[in-house]
Structures are given as structure tokens and as C-alpha cells.
Amino acid sequence: MITAQKIQMVDLKSQYEKIKLDVDKGIQEVINNTAFINGPAVKEFQKDLETYLNVKHVIPCANGTDALQIAMMALGLKPGDEVITADFTYVATAEVIGLLGLIPVLVDVKEDTFEISIEAIEKKITPKTKAIVPVHLYGQCCNMEAIMALAKKHNLFVIEDVAQALGADYMFADGSKKKAGTIGNVGCTSFFPSKNLGCYGDGGAMYTNDDELAAKLRMIAHHGQSKQYIHDVLGVNSRLDTIQAAVLKVKLKQLDNYAKARNNAADFYDKAFANHPKIKTPTRAKFSTHVFHQYTLKLNGVDRDKLREFLAERNIPSMIYYPIPLHKQNAFKSDRNKEADLPITMKLCASVISLPMHTELSNETLKFITDSVLEFCK
């Protein structure tokens, strides 16, 4: 019988136990050499991630929210500029837009893949629009080829929010492929512990192939300094600490294996719920691989709250990402974000539910979860 201790939304402890020797060794090396800030492990992880992503520049920082803010600052966005992003996403994406005095323009997403709608973006572009922030939600890429075509047509920047899709591949129509976050002007990611590549605290990074932009990103992340005590621009203090880099160095080597384990779990879920009239499983986009940061169902004719209560009684966790769209949050209420323009977002907020998804899920656990969901939804 599955117990409460064995089922978690994300099982970081079991994952750690498999890499414990390497992680402990890396952390101990940092403590031994006392290079806690910008120590060797930070530079080594940076280089390793550049190689993995096949990108020229990785700029580590303190967290994913900082990464988005620094990216917008480095691109020279000014108060009053409009930035288009998805209404159906976590608050951080739009939060930094507002914090910088920019105007968040929230648009609808596609019902099947949860990606930002190309048609919705195009309808909202005005002379004030300066950037698009596609969010690669739940683990797969948005339609970047179409987004880049729009950006080129309207002379817009593209900032990819890759917090949930690090490691996913985007496939272009010509058969070529690139890693999520390496297609737009800059990619931004989070290493929050629950992410597919997560550290044991906070962490983040930006990546780009633009040499000039990379220099600006580094400068802004380090108090606006071009060199010590020379401050050319207003910046922030945003660093990835060395202990976190040591952890990430170890885990990066496992990232593709982690994605494979997540896909195996997703395949199990898919098979269990296939063709169920009340359950819609995640759609894989043809142009992207999926790394399943979340496994998110859409329910039809099911009382979601009662399902969550039923699962909780069996010690099965579940989450709703996201129950309230950004345009309904007090911080983002605006006449420009009309509910009539966001029907899919409203539908998804009322119908999605995410099941446990991580690298340590056994078939026994997956069967217990799926049998329980099916029992309630019969």
C-alpha cells in the first residue's frame, strides 16, 4: 500500500539520495576553498550550461524573476512600453513588466498545448509594443518560429521564459532544432528547487548568442559595473552563489535522464487516461519535445475541488496551476485586458489539475494515482 511519505508532487529527497556523493563533494569543496561568491563552480557551471544549450553566453543570477527583470533592463525597455505575455502563467512573468513601469498586455493561450496564441499576440500589437515574452509552460516550447516571424515583422524583442522547459528542444520547419530559450533575443530560467534543473535554494540564469547583449546583462546583474567601481548604468545585485552552482553542476549531467524519467511517467498517465470522456491528457506540440515540468489534465464535467479532496484523503497531492488568471489579479486589472479576449484562459483556470510529476515516480505509485483519479471520474 502506498503511504503518505511516498507520494509528493516533487520528490527532491529521493533524487538527492541518488546523487548524494557528488553533491556533497561539490558543496564541501566550496566550503573548503571558501569562495562562496563567484567561486570556480559558478564559472564551471556556466560553461557546462553553455555547452549543453549550444549557446554563446550564459549569465547566472539570483533567481528567475531577476533574470526576466535584468533582460528587460538590458534590452532598453522604457516606462510606457508595452510587453505582450500570456494571461495563463505564473505572476513573475508579468510582475517584472509592471515593476519596471512597462505595460503588461495579457493575451490568451491555445487550449490544447497551453502555449501563447500567435493570433492573440498579433491582435494586441500596437506602436507602443516593444517585446513579446512567450512562456514555455509546463515543459514544452511555444511556437517560436511563428513568434520570431511576428517579432521580425514588427521589430520586437523576444524574451523567452524558460523556467518550466529547460532542456526542451524546438524543431523548426526545416528540420533544424534549438534548445528552449536560445531562439529569442534572450532566454530566462529559474533554478528554484522544484524545477527540472533545480538547486537547493534560489538561482537563475539568462542566455543569449548576442555578445553586446550578454555584456549588458552581466553589467546590470553586477551593480551596473563595467569594471570594479565603474558604474556605467543602473544595475542590481543578482548572483548565483557558489554552493548552488556546485549542486547545479552535478544535476545538469542528469538533466536528460531526468527528462526521460518524467516522460516515462507522463506516458503511464497518458495510457491510463486515454480516451476518457471526462479527462483530457496533455497535448504534445509537433514542434517541441516535452520535459514535463508539470503533468496537467483538463477536466470536463468533474468537480475539481472534490477530486482534490478525494485524492488528499488517499494522501495523493495535486495542484492547480493556475486558478486565477493574471488579468483578474488586483495587481494587473486594466481596461486593456478584457475577459472577452481571454476565453481559453478562463476555461483552463477552471478545469486544469496537475498530478505528481518528478523523476522518482514508480509504476506502483503511478498506478495508485491513476486508479484513484479514474475511480472518482467514473
C-alpha positions as CSV (number, residue, x, y, z in Angstrom):
1,M,0.0,0.0,0.0
2,I,1.3,3.5,-0.9
3,T,1.8,5.7,2.1
4,A,1.7,9.5,2.5
5,Q,5.5,9.6,2.8
6,K,6.0,8.0,-0.6
7,I,3.9,10.4,-2.7
8,Q,4.9,14.0,-3.2
9,M,4.4,16.5,-6.0
10,V,8.2,16.7,-6.3
11,D,10.4,14.2,-4.5
12,L,13.7,16.0,-4.1
13,K,14.9,13.8,-1.2
14,S,14.9,10.6,-3.2
15,Q,16.5,12.4,-6.1
16,Y,19.2,13.7,-3.9
17,E,20.0,10.3,-2.4
18,K,21.0,9.1,-5.9
19,I,23.5,11.9,-6.4
20,K,24.4,12.4,-2.8
21,L,28.1,11.6,-3.0
22,D,28.7,14.0,-5.9
23,V,26.6,16.8,-4.4
24,D,28.1,16.5,-1.0
25,K,31.6,16.5,-2.5
26,G,30.8,19.7,-4.6
27,I,29.4,21.5,-1.6
28,Q,32.3,20.5,0.6
29,E,34.8,21.8,-2.0
30,V,33.1,25.2,-1.9
31,I,33.3,25.3,1.9
32,N,36.9,24.1,1.9
33,N,38.1,26.9,-0.5
34,T,35.6,29.5,1.0
35,A,34.9,31.0,-2.4
36,F,31.3,31.5,-1.6
37,I,30.6,34.3,-4.1
38,N,31.6,33.9,-7.8
39,G,33.7,30.8,-7.0
40,P,35.1,28.4,-9.5
41,A,31.9,26.3,-9.5
42,V,29.9,29.2,-10.9
43,K,32.1,29.6,-13.9
44,E,32.3,25.9,-14.4
45,F,28.5,25.5,-14.3
46,Q,28.2,28.5,-16.6
47,K,30.4,26.8,-19.2
48,D,28.7,23.5,-18.8
49,L,25.3,25.0,-19.4
50,E,26.6,27.0,-22.4
51,T,27.8,23.7,-23.9
52,Y,24.5,21.9,-23.1
53,L,22.4,24.6,-24.6
54,N,24.8,25.3,-27.5
55,V,24.6,29.0,-26.7
56,K,27.4,31.5,-26.6
57,H,26.6,33.2,-23.3
58,V,25.1,32.0,-20.0
59,I,24.8,34.7,-17.3
60,P,23.9,33.2,-13.9
61,C,21.9,35.3,-11.5
62,A,20.0,35.0,-8.2
63,N,16.6,33.7,-9.4
64,G,14.3,33.5,-12.4
65,T,12.4,36.7,-11.6
66,D,15.7,38.6,-11.6
67,A,16.6,37.1,-14.9
68,L,13.4,38.5,-16.5
69,Q,13.9,41.9,-15.0
70,I,17.6,42.2,-16.0
71,A,16.7,41.0,-19.5
72,M,14.2,43.8,-19.9
73,M,16.6,46.4,-18.5
74,A,19.4,45.2,-20.8
75,L,17.1,45.5,-23.9
76,G,16.5,49.1,-23.0
77,L,12.7,48.9,-22.5
78,K,11.3,52.1,-21.1
79,P,8.3,53.0,-18.9
80,G,5.2,53.1,-21.0
81,D,6.4,50.4,-23.5
82,E,4.0,47.6,-23.9
83,V,5.1,44.0,-23.4
84,I,2.9,41.1,-24.5
85,T,2.8,37.9,-22.5
86,A,0.4,35.1,-21.6
87,D,-2.5,35.6,-19.2
88,F,-2.3,32.0,-18.2
89,T,1.0,31.8,-16.3
90,Y,2.8,32.4,-13.0
91,V,2.8,36.0,-11.8
92,A,6.6,36.6,-12.1
93,T,6.4,36.9,-15.8
94,A,4.1,39.9,-15.7
95,E,5.3,41.2,-12.3
96,V,8.6,42.4,-13.6
97,I,7.0,44.1,-16.5
98,G,4.9,46.2,-14.1
99,L,7.8,46.8,-11.7
100,L,9.8,48.4,-14.5
101,G,6.9,50.8,-15.4
102,L,6.2,48.8,-18.6
103,I,2.7,47.9,-19.5
104,P,1.8,44.2,-19.4
105,V,-0.5,43.3,-22.2
106,L,-2.1,39.9,-21.4
107,V,-3.2,37.6,-24.2
108,D,-4.9,34.3,-24.5
109,V,-3.3,30.8,-24.9
110,K,-4.1,27.8,-27.0
111,E,-6.4,25.2,-25.3
112,D,-4.5,22.1,-26.5
113,T,-0.9,23.0,-25.7
114,F,-1.3,25.9,-23.2
115,E,1.1,28.0,-25.4
116,I,0.6,31.7,-26.1
117,S,-1.7,32.2,-29.0
118,I,0.0,33.7,-32.1
119,E,-3.3,35.2,-33.3
120,A,-3.9,36.8,-29.9
121,I,-0.4,38.3,-29.9
122,E,-0.9,39.8,-33.4
123,K,-4.2,41.4,-32.4
124,K,-2.6,43.2,-29.5
125,I,0.5,44.7,-31.2
126,T,0.4,48.5,-31.3
127,P,3.1,51.2,-32.0
128,K,3.9,51.0,-28.2
129,T,4.6,47.3,-28.3
130,K,8.3,46.6,-27.8
131,A,8.6,43.0,-26.7
132,I,6.9,39.5,-26.5
133,V,7.5,37.2,-23.6
134,P,6.4,33.7,-24.5
135,V,6.2,31.3,-21.6
136,H,7.1,27.7,-22.3
137,L,4.5,26.4,-19.9
138,Y,4.5,23.0,-18.2
139,G,7.6,21.8,-20.1
140,Q,7.3,22.4,-23.9
141,C,8.0,25.3,-26.2
142,C,5.7,27.8,-27.6
143,N,5.6,28.2,-31.4
144,M,8.8,30.1,-31.6
145,E,9.1,30.1,-35.4
146,A,5.8,32.0,-35.7
147,I,6.7,34.3,-32.8
148,M,10.1,35.2,-34.3
149,A,8.4,35.9,-37.6
150,L,6.0,38.3,-35.8
151,A,8.8,39.9,-33.9
152,K,10.8,40.5,-37.1
153,K,7.7,41.9,-38.9
154,H,7.1,44.4,-36.1
155,N,10.7,45.0,-34.9
156,L,10.0,43.5,-31.4
157,F,12.3,41.9,-28.9
158,V,11.6,38.3,-27.7
159,I,12.4,37.2,-24.1
160,E,11.8,33.5,-23.6
161,D,10.6,32.5,-20.2
162,V,12.1,29.0,-19.9
163,A,11.6,28.4,-16.2
164,Q,9.5,25.3,-16.8
165,A,11.1,24.0,-20.0
166,L,14.9,23.9,-19.6
167,G,16.1,21.1,-21.8
168,A,13.2,21.0,-24.3
169,D,14.0,21.1,-28.0
170,Y,12.2,23.3,-30.5
171,M,12.0,21.8,-34.0
172,F,11.9,24.3,-37.0
173,A,10.1,23.6,-40.2
174,D,13.4,23.0,-42.0
175,G,14.2,20.1,-39.6
176,S,16.8,22.1,-37.5
177,K,16.4,22.3,-33.8
178,K,17.4,24.6,-30.9
179,K,17.1,24.4,-27.1
180,A,14.3,26.3,-25.5
181,G,15.5,29.8,-24.6
182,T,18.1,30.0,-27.3
183,I,15.9,31.3,-30.1
184,G,14.8,34.8,-29.0
185,N,17.0,37.7,-28.0
186,V,17.4,36.2,-24.5
187,G,16.2,33.3,-22.5
188,C,15.5,33.4,-18.8
189,T,15.3,30.5,-16.5
190,S,14.8,29.6,-12.8
191,F,16.7,27.0,-10.8
192,F,14.1,27.0,-8.0
193,P,14.4,23.6,-6.2
194,S,11.2,22.2,-7.9
195,K,12.3,23.0,-11.4
196,N,13.6,20.3,-13.7
197,L,17.1,21.6,-13.1
198,G,16.7,22.9,-9.5
199,C,19.3,23.9,-7.0
200,Y,18.9,23.7,-3.2
201,G,17.9,27.3,-2.8
202,D,17.3,30.1,-5.3
203,G,19.1,30.5,-8.6
204,G,18.5,31.6,-12.1
205,A,20.2,32.4,-15.4
206,M,20.0,34.3,-18.7
207,Y,21.3,33.1,-22.0
208,T,21.9,34.7,-25.4
209,N,24.0,34.5,-28.6
210,D,24.3,38.3,-28.7
211,D,27.7,39.4,-27.5
212,E,26.7,43.0,-26.8
213,L,23.5,42.0,-25.0
214,A,25.5,39.5,-22.9
215,A,27.8,42.2,-21.8
216,K,24.9,44.4,-20.7
217,L,23.2,41.5,-18.9
218,R,26.4,40.8,-16.9
219,M,26.9,44.5,-16.2
220,I,23.3,45.0,-14.9
221,A,23.4,41.9,-12.8
222,H,26.6,43.2,-11.1
223,H,25.5,46.7,-9.9
224,G,25.9,48.1,-13.4
225,Q,29.7,47.8,-13.3
226,S,31.8,47.5,-16.4
227,K,34.7,47.0,-14.1
228,Q,35.2,47.4,-10.4
229,Y,33.9,50.7,-9.1
230,I,33.0,51.9,-12.6
231,H,29.2,52.0,-12.8
232,D,28.1,52.7,-16.4
233,V,24.4,52.0,-15.9
234,L,21.9,51.5,-13.0
235,G,22.1,47.8,-12.1
236,V,21.1,45.3,-9.5
237,N,22.8,42.8,-7.2
238,S,21.9,39.4,-8.6
239,R,24.3,36.5,-8.2
240,L,24.1,32.7,-8.3
241,D,26.0,31.7,-5.1
242,T,28.8,29.1,-5.4
243,I,27.2,26.4,-3.4
244,Q,24.1,26.4,-5.6
245,A,26.3,26.3,-8.7
246,A,28.1,23.2,-7.3
247,V,24.7,21.5,-6.9
248,L,23.6,22.5,-10.4
249,K,26.9,21.3,-11.9
250,V,26.1,17.8,-10.7
251,K,22.4,17.9,-11.6
252,L,23.0,19.2,-15.1
253,K,24.7,16.0,-16.0
254,Q,21.5,14.2,-15.2
255,L,19.0,16.6,-16.9
256,D,18.3,14.5,-19.9
257,N,17.9,11.4,-17.8
258,Y,15.5,13.4,-15.6
259,A,13.5,14.4,-18.7
260,K,13.4,10.7,-19.8
261,A,12.0,9.7,-16.4
262,R,9.4,12.4,-16.5
263,N,8.3,11.3,-20.0
264,N,8.0,7.7,-18.8
265,A,5.7,8.9,-16.0
266,A,3.7,11.0,-18.5
267,D,3.4,8.0,-20.8
268,F,2.0,6.0,-17.9
269,Y,-0.5,8.7,-17.1
270,D,-1.5,9.1,-20.8
271,K,-2.2,5.4,-21.2
272,A,-4.2,5.2,-18.1
273,F,-6.4,8.2,-19.0
274,A,-6.6,7.5,-22.8
275,N,-10.0,8.3,-24.4
276,H,-11.6,9.0,-21.0
277,P,-14.6,11.3,-21.8
278,K,-14.0,13.5,-18.7
279,I,-10.2,13.7,-18.8
280,K,-8.1,15.4,-21.4
281,T,-4.4,14.5,-21.2
282,P,-1.6,16.9,-22.2
283,T,-1.1,17.5,-25.9
284,R,2.5,17.3,-27.2
285,A,3.2,20.1,-29.7
286,K,4.6,18.8,-33.0
287,F,7.3,21.4,-32.9
288,S,8.6,20.7,-29.4
289,T,9.8,17.9,-27.2
290,H,8.3,17.9,-23.7
291,V,10.2,17.8,-20.4
292,F,7.1,17.6,-18.3
293,H,7.8,20.1,-15.5
294,Q,4.1,19.5,-14.8
295,Y,1.6,16.9,-15.9
296,T,-1.6,18.8,-16.3
297,L,-5.0,17.4,-17.0
298,K,-8.1,19.2,-18.3
299,L,-11.3,18.1,-16.6
300,N,-14.7,18.1,-18.2
301,G,-17.8,17.5,-16.0
302,V,-15.7,16.8,-12.9
303,D,-15.9,18.6,-9.6
304,R,-12.2,19.6,-9.4
305,D,-12.3,20.6,-5.7
306,K,-14.0,17.4,-4.7
307,L,-11.5,15.4,-6.8
308,R,-8.6,17.1,-4.9
309,E,-10.3,16.3,-1.6
310,F,-10.8,12.7,-2.7
311,L,-7.1,12.4,-3.7
312,A,-5.9,14.1,-0.5
313,E,-7.8,11.5,1.6
314,R,-5.6,8.9,-0.1
315,N,-2.5,11.1,0.6
316,I,-2.2,11.9,-3.1
317,P,-1.2,15.5,-3.6
318,S,-2.4,17.6,-6.6
319,M,-2.1,21.3,-7.6
320,I,-3.9,23.8,-9.7
321,Y,-1.5,25.9,-11.9
322,Y,-3.1,28.4,-12.2
323,P,-6.6,29.0,-10.6
324,I,-6.8,32.8,-11.1
325,P,-5.7,34.4,-14.4
326,L,-3.4,37.4,-14.2
327,H,-6.0,39.8,-15.6
328,K,-8.2,39.1,-12.6
329,Q,-5.4,39.8,-10.0
330,N,-5.7,43.2,-8.4
331,A,-2.2,44.0,-9.4
332,F,-2.9,43.6,-13.1
333,K,-6.5,44.8,-13.5
334,S,-6.8,47.0,-16.5
335,D,-9.3,48.0,-19.2
336,R,-6.9,46.8,-21.8
337,N,-7.1,43.2,-20.6
338,K,-10.7,42.3,-21.3
339,E,-12.2,39.0,-20.3
340,A,-13.9,38.6,-23.6
341,D,-10.5,38.4,-25.2
342,L,-9.4,35.6,-22.8
343,P,-11.9,32.8,-23.1
344,I,-9.4,29.9,-23.2
345,T,-7.5,31.2,-20.2
346,M,-10.8,31.4,-18.2
347,K,-11.7,27.9,-19.2
348,L,-8.3,26.5,-18.3
349,C,-8.2,28.2,-14.9
350,A,-11.5,26.4,-14.1
351,S,-10.6,23.0,-15.4
352,V,-6.8,22.2,-15.1
353,I,-5.3,20.0,-12.4
354,S,-1.7,18.8,-12.1
355,L,-0.7,15.4,-10.7
356,P,2.6,14.4,-9.1
357,M,5.4,14.7,-11.6
358,H,9.0,14.1,-10.8
359,T,12.0,11.8,-11.5
360,E,11.3,9.2,-8.8
361,L,7.8,8.0,-9.6
362,S,7.5,4.3,-9.6
363,N,4.9,2.3,-11.6
364,E,3.3,1.2,-8.3
365,T,2.8,4.9,-7.3
366,L,1.6,5.9,-10.8
367,K,-1.0,3.1,-10.8
368,F,-2.2,4.1,-7.4
369,I,-2.6,7.7,-8.5
370,T,-4.3,6.9,-11.8
371,D,-6.6,4.3,-10.3
372,S,-7.7,6.8,-7.7
373,V,-8.4,9.5,-10.3
374,L,-10.3,7.0,-12.5
375,E,-12.3,5.8,-9.5
376,F,-13.5,9.3,-8.8
377,C,-14.1,10.2,-12.5
378,K,-16.0,7.1,-13.5
